[in-house]
């Protein structure tokens, strides 16, 4: 574990496309570990394909095979435009034929223009590209259920292909522990009922369904079982720091993912002391475009704030709250009402985001510095503030002027350990 915590009162907080600089009379700032970026992504990838983790070299695996490459969608930071050209050339040179499936999960299928921009013109025109639609029963196979009761509903192309390869990025994830690896299958190309069950009330309610937790995390373990009961032969994953690629990993889907997680931990896990006031962000644009995504920052604050403390979240939310179903769940309801409603009425679209937000709100007050109108912030149970100075004044009225302060500039990219 690297990274560190030291006493200082100056911090630069990502906000929208820029930063907010703050200077406090007291407090501690969490800093991520120092790590270099990978400049030659193609070279690093080709080396890993020839020398994969716990796997034969990929050229032998794909020879004369029908290969399905599952890629993350536009909501994920995987550098598919950099990874796919060398990966597809390598597979074709090795005698494999390729089809590409976009892992949209429950997200809207991507438009032709979005696919063109996201994957690049050469990939777009050279390969058959299919949008996964979790609600299209004609494209979904039913294969029973996992031991957690999750229906094993997966896109037919997965089971119809000889070899399945998944791309992805490995970052901290607020209820699956980490992104990447098995997530390309569930939720990536799973049916809607599978996703909702995996993200259901009991699963999200586990104390182990948090950032940086895998071993006893039911959501992760269910995803692994789902993956093993369907098909994922090989993964190509990258680790990131903000938008920079810090590592390239390829090979066996479980062991490779764990290697990437171990490497990521060297610079994102940081030891901290719980504080009365936690100031954090949603990592700036594009992750802080809306309140729905900003729940990730709240979950970071939850790990470090003292009971009945205050979390101050800086998130521009240029698009507002978004996700109508999420908004309907949280508007004009107390936190316990939200939880009770979800428990009684699930499965519900976006219930996991509302569940986590309500859980955090039961532990601490949340002050939001954003562009969302004050009235709309108050309607969902948060305290609006125009800037950090005002937010601190509000927080001190709640927990006192001599309260401890912890600043986590890179909110969802940090795994704080208390």
Secondary structure, 3 states (H helix, E strand, C coil): CCCEEEECCEEEEEECCEEEEEECCCCEEEECCCCCCCCCHHHHHHHHHHCCECCCCHHHHHCCCEEEEEEECCCCCCCHHHHHHHHHHHHHHCCCEEEEEEECCCCCCCCHHHHHHHHCHHHHHHCEEEECCCCCHHHEEEEEECCCCCEEEEEHHHHHCCEEEEEEEECEECCCEECCHHHHCCCCCECHHHHHHHCCHHHHCCCCCCCCCCCCCHHHHHHHHHHHHCCCCEEEEEEEECCEEEEEEEECHHHHHHHHHHHHHHHHEEECCCEEEEEEECCCCCCCCCHHHHHHHHHHHHHHEEEEEEEEEECCCCCCCCCHHHHHHHCCCCHHHHHHHHHHHCCCCCHHHHHHHHHHHHHEEEEEECCCCHHHHHHCCCEEECCHHHHHHHHHHHHCCCCCEEEECCHHHCEEEC
